[in-house]
Amino acid sequence: MFSYSFRLFESPSPEESVLYDQCATLRVAVEQHLKSKSRLPVTIKFRGDAYRHLFKNKGQIRDGYHFLEKADFPPKFFPQFWDYGADSHGQGIKVFYPMKIRHFISWSPKKYRVEDHNPSSRAFQEKLTFSFVKVALGDTS
């Protein structure tokens, strides 16, 4: 039983609809980050089984972060130019790889019960944090 559970954890096979949903969430977050002026990392909710299925044995792992290149994103879920932000004139910005990603589990926000003001139980949340350098579309570096 343990080896079966471990194998499911290490090599998950989530439904394709789950993968499409999680990839769409990541794509939208990347597009929004490209449009924003912020340079801070972005954190989104992202399922761990989908993360392991999509990115296991890809990129490089250093200092607890996963560094992914453009080729590490499966084209089935990440179409060409998904990592660009351009206007109607073809001007804009794009992701400069590698993209720095970290998947982790965190607690839900702390809250208190109304009747006795004691902390209520908290839940676990699976999250993904990413950051990347933004460069102009014409930049080939």
Secondary structure as a PSIPRED ss2 file (coil, helix, strand):
# PSIPRED VFORMAT (PSIPRED V4.0)

   1 M C   1.000  0.000  0.000
   2 F H   0.000  1.000  0.000
   3 S H   0.000  1.000  0.000
   4 Y H   0.000  1.000  0.000
   5 S H   0.000  1.000  0.000
   6 F H   0.000  1.000  0.000
   7 R H   0.000  1.000  0.000
   8 L H   0.000  1.000  0.000
   9 F H   0.000  1.000  0.000
  10 E H   0.000  1.000  0.000
  11 S C   1.000  0.000  0.000
  12 P C   1.000  0.000  0.000
  13 S C   1.000  0.000  0.000
  14 P C   1.000  0.000  0.000
  15 E C   1.000  0.000  0.000
  16 E H   0.000  1.000  0.000
  17 S H   0.000  1.000  0.000
  18 V H   0.000  1.000  0.000
  19 L H   0.000  1.000  0.000
  20 Y H   0.000  1.000  0.000
  21 D H   0.000  1.000  0.000
  22 Q H   0.000  1.000  0.000
  23 C H   0.000  1.000  0.000
  24 A H   0.000  1.000  0.000
  25 T H   0.000  1.000  0.000
  26 L H   0.000  1.000  0.000
  27 R H   0.000  1.000  0.000
  28 V H   0.000  1.000  0.000
  29 A H   0.000  1.000  0.000
  30 V H   0.000  1.000  0.000
  31 E H   0.000  1.000  0.000
  32 Q H   0.000  1.000  0.000
  33 H H   0.000  1.000  0.000
  34 L H   0.000  1.000  0.000
  35 K H   0.000  1.000  0.000
  36 S C   1.000  0.000  0.000
  37 K C   1.000  0.000  0.000
  38 S C   1.000  0.000  0.000
  39 R C   1.000  0.000  0.000
  40 L C   1.000  0.000  0.000
  41 P C   1.000  0.000  0.000
  42 V E   0.000  0.000  1.000
  43 T E   0.000  0.000  1.000
  44 I E   0.000  0.000  1.000
  45 K E   0.000  0.000  1.000
  46 F C   1.000  0.000  0.000
  47 R C   1.000  0.000  0.000
  48 G H   0.000  1.000  0.000
  49 D H   0.000  1.000  0.000
  50 A H   0.000  1.000  0.000
  51 Y H   0.000  1.000  0.000
  52 R H   0.000  1.000  0.000
  53 H H   0.000  1.000  0.000
  54 L H   0.000  1.000  0.000
  55 F H   0.000  1.000  0.000
  56 K C   1.000  0.000  0.000
  57 N C   1.000  0.000  0.000
  58 K C   1.000  0.000  0.000
  59 G C   1.000  0.000  0.000
  60 Q E   0.000  0.000  1.000
  61 I E   0.000  0.000  1.000
  62 R E   0.000  0.000  1.000
  63 D C   1.000  0.000  0.000
  64 G C   1.000  0.000  0.000
  65 Y E   0.000  0.000  1.000
  66 H E   0.000  0.000  1.000
  67 F E   0.000  0.000  1.000
  68 L E   0.000  0.000  1.000
  69 E C   1.000  0.000  0.000
  70 K H   0.000  1.000  0.000
  71 A H   0.000  1.000  0.000
  72 D H   0.000  1.000  0.000
  73 F C   1.000  0.000  0.000
  74 P C   1.000  0.000  0.000
  75 P C   1.000  0.000  0.000
  76 K C   1.000  0.000  0.000
  77 F C   1.000  0.000  0.000
  78 F C   1.000  0.000  0.000
  79 P C   1.000  0.000  0.000
  80 Q C   1.000  0.000  0.000
  81 F C   1.000  0.000  0.000
  82 W C   1.000  0.000  0.000
  83 D C   1.000  0.000  0.000
  84 Y E   0.000  0.000  1.000
  85 G E   0.000  0.000  1.000
  86 A E   0.000  0.000  1.000
  87 D C   1.000  0.000  0.000
  88 S C   1.000  0.000  0.000
  89 H C   1.000  0.000  0.000
  90 G C   1.000  0.000  0.000
  91 Q C   1.000  0.000  0.000
  92 G E   0.000  0.000  1.000
  93 I E   0.000  0.000  1.000
  94 K E   0.000  0.000  1.000
  95 V E   0.000  0.000  1.000
  96 F E   0.000  0.000  1.000
  97 Y E   0.000  0.000  1.000
  98 P E   0.000  0.000  1.000
  99 M E   0.000  0.000  1.000
 100 K E   0.000  0.000  1.000
 101 I E   0.000  0.000  1.000
 102 R E   0.000  0.000  1.000
 103 H E   0.000  0.000  1.000
 104 F E   0.000  0.000  1.000
 105 I E   0.000  0.000  1.000
 106 S E   0.000  0.000  1.000
 107 W E   0.000  0.000  1.000
 108 S C   1.000  0.000  0.000
 109 P C   1.000  0.000  0.000
 110 K C   1.000  0.000  0.000
 111 K C   1.000  0.000  0.000
 112 Y E   0.000  0.000  1.000
 113 R C   1.000  0.000  0.000
 114 V C   1.000  0.000  0.000
 115 E C   1.000  0.000  0.000
 116 D C   1.000  0.000  0.000
 117 H C   1.000  0.000  0.000
 118 N C   1.000  0.000  0.000
 119 P E   0.000  0.000  1.000
 120 S C   1.000  0.000  0.000
 121 S C   1.000  0.000  0.000
 122 R C   1.000  0.000  0.000
 123 A C   1.000  0.000  0.000
 124 F E   0.000  0.000  1.000
 125 Q E   0.000  0.000  1.000
 126 E E   0.000  0.000  1.000
 127 K E   0.000  0.000  1.000
 128 L E   0.000  0.000  1.000
 129 T E   0.000  0.000  1.000
 130 F E   0.000  0.000  1.000
 131 S E   0.000  0.000  1.000
 132 F E   0.000  0.000  1.000
 133 V E   0.000  0.000  1.000
 134 K E   0.000  0.000  1.000
 135 V E   0.000  0.000  1.000
 136 A E   0.000  0.000  1.000
 137 L C   1.000  0.000  0.000
 138 G C   1.000  0.000  0.000
 139 D C   1.000  0.000  0.000
 140 T C   1.000  0.000  0.000
 141 S C   1.000  0.000  0.000
